[in-house]
Amino acid sequence: MNENVVDILIYLYENYMDSDQDPISDQDQIHDELIQAGFPEQEVDKAFQWMDELAERQMPDNFHHQPQGAMRIYTADEQCRIDTDSRGLLMFLEQNGILEPAGRELVIDRAIALGTPTIGVEEIKWVVLMVLINQPGQESAFAQMEELVYNDIPAYLH
């Protein structure tokens, strides 16, 4: 199997975060279940580290106010790794109120942290969903993003 962190995050979301069942509270038990499901242990460990870092970065102290209308300039590394369509998706989400500037920065940080050489639209959609799921006051944005992910609605409706 050639699963990566995104595949594990999708599995976790669909089996634990997006269900009416009580999630298994023991991280070791979830870890073991992922291994039994066929995910490589190294990738499972990376996924848990990714989620721990997401939780740390979602603390209010980590959000800095950005002036209205500020423009995001991507670094050379970000431009190489996050493809043009994905950067366009991020701009679309921000312009339509689904992502706030601080959320956009968190998405970019977490996308780069995936460790993949390139990050496409599908990966960005899932990272956005994972970022929005636990942000208070973002329920509407989360619902809109979930609609984009699951119904495969083109993000660019002109």
C-alpha positions in Angstrom: 0.0 0.0 0.0 1.2 3.5 -0.7 -0.9 5.5 1.7 0.2 8.9 2.9 -0.8 11.2 5.7 -3.8 12.6 3.8 -5.2 9.1 3.3 -5.0 8.5 7.1 -6.6 11.9 7.8 -9.4 11.1 5.5 -9.9 7.7 7.2 -9.8 9.3 10.7 -12.3 12.0 9.6 -14.7 9.6 8.0 -14.6 7.0 10.8 -14.3 9.1 13.9 -14.9 12.8 13.3 -17.8 12.6 10.9 -19.9 10.0 12.7 -22.6 10.0 15.3 -20.8 7.3 17.2 -18.6 8.1 20.1 -15.0 8.2 18.9 -12.5 5.9 20.5 -10.9 8.1 23.1 -7.7 6.0 23.4 -5.1 7.2 20.8 -3.2 3.9 21.2 -6.4 2.0 20.2 -6.9 4.2 17.1 -3.3 3.7 16.2 -3.6 0.0 16.4 -6.8 0.0 14.3 -5.1 2.1 11.6 -2.2 -0.4 11.5 -4.7 -3.3 11.3 -6.5 -1.4 8.5 -3.2 -1.6 6.5 -1.7 1.8 7.0 2.1 1.9 7.4 3.1 2.6 11.0 5.4 5.4 10.0 2.6 7.2 8.2 0.2 6.7 11.1 2.8 8.3 13.4 3.2 11.2 11.0 -0.6 11.7 10.9 -0.9 11.8 14.7 2.0 14.2 14.8 0.3 16.3 12.1 -3.0 16.4 14.1 -1.2 17.3 17.4 0.6 20.2 15.7 -2.7 21.3 14.2 -4.3 21.4 17.7 -1.3 23.4 19.0 -1.5 25.9 16.2 -5.2 26.4 16.6 -4.6 28.0 20.0 -5.9 31.7 20.0 -2.4 32.9 20.9 -1.2 31.8 17.5 -3.6 33.9 15.5 -2.3 37.3 14.5 -4.7 40.0 13.2 -4.2 40.7 9.5 -5.5 43.9 7.9 -8.6 43.7 5.7 -7.5 43.3 2.1 -4.0 42.2 2.8 -2.4 40.1 0.0 -0.7 36.8 0.6 2.7 36.4 -1.1 3.7 32.7 -1.3 7.4 31.8 -0.6 9.3 30.0 -3.3 9.0 26.7 -1.5 5.2 27.2 -1.1 4.9 28.0 -4.8 6.8 24.9 -5.7 4.8 22.6 -3.4 1.3 24.1 -3.5 0.1 24.0 -7.1 -1.5 27.0 -8.8 -5.0 25.5 -8.7 -4.6 24.9 -5.0 -3.5 28.5 -4.3 -6.5 29.7 -6.4 -8.8 27.5 -4.3 -7.4 29.1 -1.1 -8.0 32.6 -2.5 -11.6 31.5 -3.6 -12.3 30.2 -0.1 -11.0 33.3 1.6 -12.9 35.7 -0.8 -16.1 33.8 -0.1 -15.8 33.8 3.7 -15.1 30.1 4.1 -11.5 30.8 5.3 -10.3 33.7 7.3 -6.7 35.0 6.8 -5.5 33.2 10.0 -7.2 30.0 8.8 -5.6 30.3 5.4 -2.2 30.5 7.1 -3.0 27.5 9.2 -4.0 25.6 6.1 -0.8 26.5 4.3 1.3 25.5 7.3 -0.5 22.1 7.6 -0.4 21.5 3.8 3.4 22.0 3.8 3.6 19.8 6.9 2.0 16.9 4.9 5.5 16.3 3.6 4.4 15.5 0.0 6.4 17.0 -2.9 3.3 18.6 -4.4 0.0 19.5 -2.9 -3.1 19.5 -5.1 -6.6 20.7 -4.8 -7.9 17.4 -3.2 -5.3 17.6 -0.5 -6.0 21.3 0.2 -9.8 20.5 0.5 -9.1 17.9 3.1 -6.6 20.1 5.0 -9.2 23.0 5.0 -11.8 20.6 6.3 -9.5 19.4 9.1 -8.6 22.9 10.1 -12.3 24.1 10.2 -13.7 21.2 12.0 -12.6 22.4 15.5 -12.7 26.1 15.0 -15.4 27.7 17.1 -17.8 29.9 15.1 -16.8 28.3 11.8 -19.7 25.8 11.6 -21.2 27.4 8.5 -17.8 27.5 6.8 -17.2 23.9 7.8 -20.5 22.8 6.3 -19.8 24.7 3.0 -16.4 23.0 2.8 -17.8 19.6 3.6 -20.2 20.2 0.7 -17.3 21.0 -1.6 -15.3 17.9 -0.5 -18.1 15.3 -0.6 -20.1 16.5 -3.5 -17.1 17.2 -5.6 -18.6 20.6 -6.5 -16.2 22.7 -8.6 -14.8 25.4 -6.3 -14.7 27.9 -9.1 -18.2 28.8 -10.1 -18.0 31.9 -12.3 
